[in-house]
Amino acid sequence: MPIGCGCVPRLQNEEADELFEAFTEKNRIHVDFDNLPFIILWEMMELAGELDEEVKLARSSKEAKGDRPESTKKAKKKGEMKWKEPW
């Protein structure tokens, strides 16, 4: 069963107009996010901010740039192929 998916010009899209008209101010639910009982969101946001500061400090620190683990350093030298003998 083929499905037709076409673009309808804005002025001909009556279904969208009817849906938009259903969203009135009296039907809107106003939410105060500061008073919602998020269980761990605020703690996670605080920890993410701390981690972000640590990452920025590590990137800007000259000592951190020279003290990288071997696994993160580039192993390939200029002109060296990835596979010398692929078979």
C-alpha positions as CSV (number, residue, x, y, z in Angstrom):
1,M,0.0,0.0,0.0
2,P,1.7,3.2,-1.1
3,I,1.6,6.2,1.2
4,G,1.4,9.6,-0.4
5,C,3.3,12.3,1.5
6,G,2.9,15.7,-0.1
7,C,3.2,19.3,0.9
8,V,-0.1,21.2,1.3
9,P,0.1,25.0,0.9
10,R,-0.5,26.8,4.2
11,L,-3.7,28.4,3.1
12,Q,-5.2,25.0,2.2
13,N,-4.3,23.2,5.4
14,E,-7.7,23.4,7.2
15,E,-6.8,20.6,9.7
16,A,-3.8,22.6,11.0
17,D,-6.0,25.7,11.3
18,E,-8.6,23.8,13.3
19,L,-6.0,22.4,15.6
20,F,-4.4,25.7,16.2
21,E,-7.7,27.3,17.0
22,A,-8.3,24.7,19.7
23,F,-5.3,26.0,21.7
24,T,-6.9,28.8,23.6
25,E,-5.6,30.6,26.7
26,K,-8.2,29.0,28.9
27,N,-7.0,25.5,27.9
28,R,-3.4,26.3,28.6
29,I,-1.8,24.8,31.7
30,H,0.7,27.2,33.3
31,V,3.7,25.5,34.9
32,D,6.1,26.9,37.4
33,F,9.3,24.8,36.9
34,D,10.9,26.1,40.0
35,N,8.2,24.5,42.1
36,L,8.0,21.1,40.3
37,P,9.3,18.2,42.4
38,F,12.2,17.1,40.2
39,I,13.9,14.4,42.1
40,I,17.5,14.6,40.8
41,L,17.4,17.3,38.1
42,W,18.8,20.1,40.2
43,E,21.6,18.0,41.6
44,M,22.5,16.8,38.1
45,M,22.5,20.4,36.8
46,E,24.8,21.4,39.6
47,L,27.2,18.5,39.0
48,A,27.2,19.2,35.2
49,G,28.2,22.8,35.9
50,E,31.1,21.6,38.1
51,L,32.2,19.1,35.5
52,D,32.0,21.8,32.8
53,E,34.3,24.1,34.9
54,E,36.8,21.2,35.4
55,V,36.9,20.5,31.7
56,K,37.4,24.2,30.9
57,L,40.2,24.4,33.4
58,A,41.9,21.2,32.1
59,R,41.7,22.5,28.5
60,S,43.2,25.8,29.4
61,S,45.9,24.4,31.7
62,K,49.3,23.9,30.1
63,E,50.1,21.1,32.5
64,A,46.9,19.2,31.5
65,K,47.8,19.5,27.8
66,G,51.2,17.8,28.3
67,D,49.9,15.2,30.8
68,R,47.5,13.2,28.6
69,P,47.2,9.5,28.8
70,E,49.0,7.5,26.1
71,S,45.6,6.2,24.7
72,T,44.5,9.8,23.8
73,K,47.8,10.8,22.0
74,K,48.0,10.5,18.3
75,A,49.9,7.4,17.3
76,K,50.1,8.0,13.6
77,K,53.1,9.9,12.2
78,K,52.9,12.0,9.1
79,G,52.9,9.8,6.0
80,E,52.2,6.6,7.9
81,M,49.4,4.5,6.5
82,K,46.7,3.1,8.7
83,W,47.2,-0.5,7.4
84,K,50.6,-1.5,6.1
85,E,49.4,-4.9,5.1
86,P,45.5,-5.1,5.1
87,W,45.4,-8.7,4.0
